[in-house]
């Protein structure tokens, strides 16, 4: 825009054309400034996600090395657990849960891991079963 100013001063460019070019330049400058701000914000979010991923991996590594599950470890690893309404009665009684991990949220298991249900008898008369894709969104 400096060249436009020089041309305007020397008379090569009319005041009207100078104002038009100057306005376009200013609009473009503001648009680029907004884009830079948006890109910086997105970069910050990506950095935060990377840090969260690293913290989650560190917490999972601790979990894998422990012989006993402790409350502090659960608090470090899990953000919240959504517990859904009980359905059915007696042996057909079921209750779904959804675990949201800190730093990464709810994790879907890869399709290979979801081919079969996983069932574990936790104590007499009580079983826990992982049923793929059964949870509400």
Beta strands, then each sheet from edge to edge (+ up, - down):
strand 1: 78-87
strand 2: 94-101
strand 3: 105-106
strand 4: 118-123
strand 5: 126-130
sheet 1: 1+ 2- 3+
sheet 2: 4+ 5-
end
